[in-house]
């Protein structure tokens, strides 16, 4: 197994005084993004369905699938600052089932968390970004929005919808100096991935297989994703919009994937 190289030093103040909202802030990737943003000088609102404390600070309880909950939260941001510069839509869930096995309730839940939440948060964010004079919205897609893993039918469908929504938003709101991009990770060391490993009778062999299927012989760490999100959030990415940024260690560059 290749070890991830040590991250380079943070460029302090890259996001100085920017107001940022990160959904799914309690997750492995979400926490890493919040920590990176704060290190770069941003004022960060971390939101999740659970109200708790994390390594990235206090998490506000917001149900991103509820219009009322989202509106109440953005009313708070409006009262506090009157503007917004960055929105990261990182909330997401998956269900390991085929469509034949998936109930309508499960299908609707995946679509609601993974896609509808972005609609609810982004339409409020756009208004605040317009007041700020610019903005960056970063949605979380997946390499599963391009190619499919088995037993993830609803998840794959939801990420395909995220990709299309991202492009549409970029076209609609580019004239307002609002950039919209999607980050599309592959395997990343998060509680969701550990849950996947835990369903195997031979965890060590499965972990090695996941490493070996990547050309760089390792899966990602949350900070790998946070690095890309951080760049997209700031002015160095001022010409980047409407794109689907795949970050998967070369996984999807291969002609054929190993079946894990």
Order of alpha helices (4+ residues) and beta strands (2+ residues): beta-alpha-beta-beta-beta-alpha-beta-alpha-alpha-beta-alpha-beta-alpha-alpha-alpha-beta
